[in-house]
Amino acid sequence: MSGIVGYGSYVPLYRIKTEEIAKVWGEDSQRIEKGLGIIEKAVGGVDEDSATISVEAARNALARAGVDPKRIGALYVGSESHPYAVKPTGTIVAEAINATPELTCADLEFACKAGTAGLQIVLSMVDSGDIQYGMAIGADTAQGRPGDPLEYSAASGGAAFLTGPEEESVAVVDATCSHTTDTPDFWRRQHAEYPSHGGRFTGKPAYFNHVLSSTQMLMKKTGTKTEDYSHIVFHQPNGRFPREAAKKLGATTEQLETGLLTPIIGNTYSGASMLGLSAVLDKAKPGERILVTSYGSGAGSDSFALTVTEKIDEVRNKAPLTREYIEKKKYIDYSTYVKYRKKLKT
């Protein structure tokens, strides 16, 4: 059985308030905040992209694990905002952390669950004995068309997880499973600048169907109930959906609150559920159980059951905590946001 031997996160410094965006488009900011459950979001700087975010998160994961990067046998970066259409982000990250050349590496894309798909892969590779350590990263500088509802939520950030043997793990992965269908609720065609979405269709038949089904499948597989978990992390496209999912499954606000970051940093897409897990590991105690379910449009969910080990107390403070990144912030106005996210086209 394999687990997480190191983890790291990164959230950019810059923030924009939803009321600043609403002001530009003549919207009612209080209605927006109430509807989405988002107060502000993290914005990648002009020199930040999914590759730079991934590198920072990966370095933090290695700092906690204390593992020689040359021992990493596989590295996967999940994102829907890879800086190149043809040129892997993963090789940039692998070179930057000195993990090359003896590893397998690839980029993954499955909307907001590409990072957790990578985590399933490297966990399986460790379990099979093909590799000793593997790294999975979920990172995005998410896109939102100017004036679209997505613009209030699409944010920047990411997290990395180094997997390895059970005896070195800060959290053992007890089980994982997935629920996948062809549900086209969100898409971006080749050469399109911004994604399109199915409005309310993204709710019941897409997000809730997959998140609830995958979570229930995991609990059946492990013989557990929601009350068996100290912490629960759901993909968080906004502040409302994960709370509603938790309520439908009988989970409490207390189980959800540590990993629910979207209200204060926005939806970091492939980084969302992984950043939630990193925030939970920053506070979790040995013996506590964690349930994580991601969601990616198109559509699918990956679920994980984890048990925290005694090693968590040894590694936690060897790298910046997720909340430390969140609390360190600098507010920008809409014009600066437009420049940083390259929304002006020439």
C-alpha positions, -999 to +999 in steps of 0.1 A: +000+000+000+014+034-010+007+069+003+018+105+004+053+110+016+055+148+008+031+175-002+034+212-012+013+240-023+015+274-039-009+303-042+001+335-059+004+368-040-022+388-060-059+390-052-089+407-068-122+411-050-154+400-067-168+434-060-140+449-082-150+427-111-187+434-105-181+471-106-166+469-141-196+450-155-223+468-136-233+438-115-246+436-080-215+425-060-236+413-030-257+391-053-225+377-069-209+370-036-240+353-022-246+333-054-211+320-058-200+321-022-167+338-033-153+370-018-120+372-037-097+351-059-060+346-064-044+359-096-012+347-111+013+375-118+025+385-152+054+361-149+034+332-134+018+302-152+010+266-145+047+256-149+060+281-123+032+273-099+040+236-103+077+241-097+070+259-064+046+233-052+069+205-062+099+220-044+077+223-012+067+187-015+103+176-018+113+198+012+088+180+033+097+145+021+134+149+022+137+127-009+164+130-035+145+141-067+166+117-088+146+089-071+113+101-086+103+076-113+072+094-127+059+129-128+026+141-141+012+176-143-026+180-145-038+213-158-062+229-183-039+259-187-006+244-198+016+272-211+023+253-244-002+235-267+027+212-279+055+211-253+050+193-219+048+213-187+060+182-169+095+182-184+100+219-173+090+209-138+112+178-137+142+197-149+136+226-124+136+202-095+165+181-108+145+150-114+157+143-149+165+122-169+156+088-155+118+091-151+086+090-172+067+122-175+036+135-191+009+162-190-027+153-182-059+172-190-093+163-176-107+198-167-104+202-129-096+166-120-064+161-140-042+164-109-061+137-090-060+115-121-022+119-120-022+110-083-041+078-090-015+069-116+016+074-095+000+057-065-006+026-087+029+027-101+044+027-065+021-001-056+031-022-086+068-017-078+076+000-111+088+031-093+098+040-057+085+076-058+061+094-080+049+130-082+014+143-092+007+180-096-025+199-101-021+235-111-039+262-131-041+298-141-078+294-149-094+312-177-127+331-177-141+352-205-145+389-195-180+395-181-187+358-179-197+343-145-165+323-146-145+355-143-156+358-107-143+324-098-115+313-122-083+316-101-046+306-099-028+281-077-017+245-073-005+216-052+020+187-056+020+153-039+050+129-038+039+093-034+060+065-020+060+035+003+035+032+032+062+032+059+074+067+048+039+082+043+024+111+061-010+099+049-017+063+036-041+060+008-065+033+019-086+033-013-094+052-045-121+050-071-137+070-099-170+078-115-169+089-152-194+097-179-196+117-211-214+148-197-205+179-217-211+206-191-179+226-198-155+227-228-129+247-247-123+239-284-089+241-301-076+277-304-105+291-283-093+317-258-119+310-232-141+280-221-178+277-226-202+261-200-236+247-197-249+272-171-271+254-146-265+221-164-231+221-146-249+214-113-272+184-109-263+162-139-227+171-138-210+181-105-235+166-081-241+134-100-204+126-102-192+139-068-220+121-049-217+089-069-179+086-066-180+094-029-207+069-022-188+043-042-157+050-021-176+046+012-191+013-001-157+001-011-141+010+023-172+001+045-172+037+059-197+065+065-192+103+063-190+104+101-159+082+100-139+111+084-124+140+103-120+160+071-138+160+038-126+178+007-148+182-024-139+199-057-149+235-051-159+254-083-176+279-060-184+282-023-219+267-026-215+234-044-192+216-019-214+227+010-245+214-008-228+181-016-217+177+020-253+183+032-267+157+008-242+132+022-249+141+058-215+157+064-210+186+088-197+221+083-168+213+106-157+183+084-156+206+054-142+239+066-105+233+067-102+223+031-128+247+017-106+275+002-126+287-028-144+315-010-111+332-004-089+322-034-114+312-060-116+281-081-080+269-090-094+242-113-069+213-113-054+227-081-087+231-062-093+197-045-055+192-042-050+225-025-079+216-002-061+184+007-028+202+014-046+227+037-061+197+056-027+180+059-014+212+074-037+207+103-046+170+105-036+149+134-022+114+133-050+088+131-075+111+115-092+100+082-096+122+052-120+119+023-113+137-010-134+138-041-124+158-071-145+167-101-136+175-137-161+186-163-167+164-193-171+146-167-157+126-139-147+124-102-119+107-084-123+098-047-096+090-021-097+077+015-066+085+035-054+079+070-029+104+085+002+089+102+026+100+129+050+113+103+028+143+096+042+161+127+077+156+115+073+172+080+045+198+083+067+228+091+095+220+066+077+241+039+053+270+038+017+261+049-011+266+025-028+291+047+005+311+049+003+316+011-033+325+014-028+351+041+000+368+023-017+389-004-017+421-024-049+435-039-050+446-075-076+465-096-093+452-127-070+469-151-040+452-135-058+419-135-065+422-172-028+429-178-016+400-156-040+375-172-033+388-207-069+395-215-060+424-238-055+409-273-036+427-301 
